[in-house]
Amino acid sequence: MASNYRVIMEQEPEGGYSVWVPALPGCLSQGETPEEALANIREAIQCYLQSCLKHGEPVPQEGSMVDAMVEVAV
């Protein structure tokens, strides 16, 4: 069974990329290149989902998240 999850990737000031999955709390990874970061988060997602199944926990699904930007005055 294949599932799709939205990931967020951020370039780090000191180099490399951080990537995380909003639908899977605590599921994050990193890589030196965007390609490496995506490969690493794919593996992290697989491990996360396998752990859910192993422990009889529900597998989180991608929700109805909406991307939005908000302006905040400081």
ROFILUM-585027 format. One record per residue (C-alpha): x, z, y; residue in three letters; residue number from 1. Coordinates in pm, 1 decimal, decimal comma. Layout:
xx;zz;yy;type;seq
X;Z;Y;ALA;NUM
...
//
This chain:
xx;zz;yy;type;seq
0,0;0,0;0,0;MET;1
147,4;-101,3;335,0;ALA;2
70,9;77,6;660,3;SER;3
165,2;-1,2;1017,6;ASN;4
281,2;264,0;1260,7;TYR;5
359,5;230,0;1629,8;ARG;6
710,9;343,3;1715,2;VAL;7
867,4;421,5;2049,4;ILE;8
1232,3;339,0;2108,7;MET;9
1443,4;467,6;2394,3;GLU;10
1796,4;366,4;2484,8;GLN;11
2008,7;677,5;2526,9;GLU;12
2239,0;710,8;2832,3;PRO;13
2534,7;803,3;2610,2;GLU;14
2469,1;503,3;2384,1;GLY;15
2252,2;421,3;2089,5;GLY;16
1876,9;438,3;2052,4;TYR;17
1629,0;711,4;1965,5;SER;18
1305,4;614,3;1794,6;VAL;19
998,9;816,1;1695,0;TRP;20
648,7;776,4;1555,7;VAL;21
371,9;938,2;1764,5;PRO;22
128,1;943,1;1468,1;ALA;23
379,9;1131,0;1248,9;LEU;24
486,8;1454,9;1419,0;PRO;25
856,9;1521,0;1376,4;GLY;26
930,6;1174,2;1237,5;CYS;27
1224,7;1050,1;1439,4;LEU;28
1554,4;874,7;1393,3;SER;29
1828,5;695,5;1581,3;GLN;30
2071,6;408,0;1555,1;GLY;31
2356,3;242,1;1738,5;GLU;32
2157,0;-80,7;1782,2;THR;33
1782,4;-148,2;1808,3;PRO;34
1793,0;-310,3;1464,6;GLU;35
1966,1;-10,0;1308,9;GLU;36
1724,4;231,3;1478,8;ALA;37
1423,2;38,5;1343,1;LEU;38
1570,5;26,0;992,5;ALA;39
1636,1;401,4;1008,3;ASN;40
1285,3;486,2;1132,4;ILE;41
1134,8;268,1;859,4;ARG;42
1321,0;479,3;603,8;GLU;43
1215,4;801,2;780,9;ALA;44
849,7;690,1;773,6;ILE;45
873,4;616,9;401,1;GLN;46
1021,5;961,4;335,1;CYS;47
756,2;1127,0;553,7;TYR;48
471,2;954,3;370,3;LEU;49
623,1;1022,1;26,2;GLN;50
650,7;1390,4;118,5;SER;51
282,9;1397,9;219,1;CYS;52
183,1;1247,0;-115,5;LEU;53
414,4;1476,0;-314,2;LYS;54
267,5;1786,2;-150,4;HIS;55
-95,1;1671,4;-168,4;GLY;56
-123,7;1643,5;208,0;GLU;57
-326,0;1369,2;377,7;PRO;58
-129,9;1063,2;485,3;VAL;59
-163,5;1034,6;864,8;PRO;60
-305,1;705,9;984,7;GLN;61
-232,6;531,6;1309,8;GLU;62
-506,5;653,1;1541,7;GLY;63
-675,7;485,8;1830,1;SER;64
-392,1;561,0;2071,5;MET;65
-394,2;380,9;2401,9;VAL;66
-75,1;305,9;2589,7;ASP;67
-106,3;394,8;2956,4;ALA;68
114,9;467,1;3252,6;MET;69
15,8;727,0;3509,9;VAL;70
158,5;771,3;3857,0;GLU;71
242,0;1125,1;3960,3;VAL;72
338,0;1227,3;4312,1;ALA;73
605,5;1494,9;4340,4;VAL;74
//
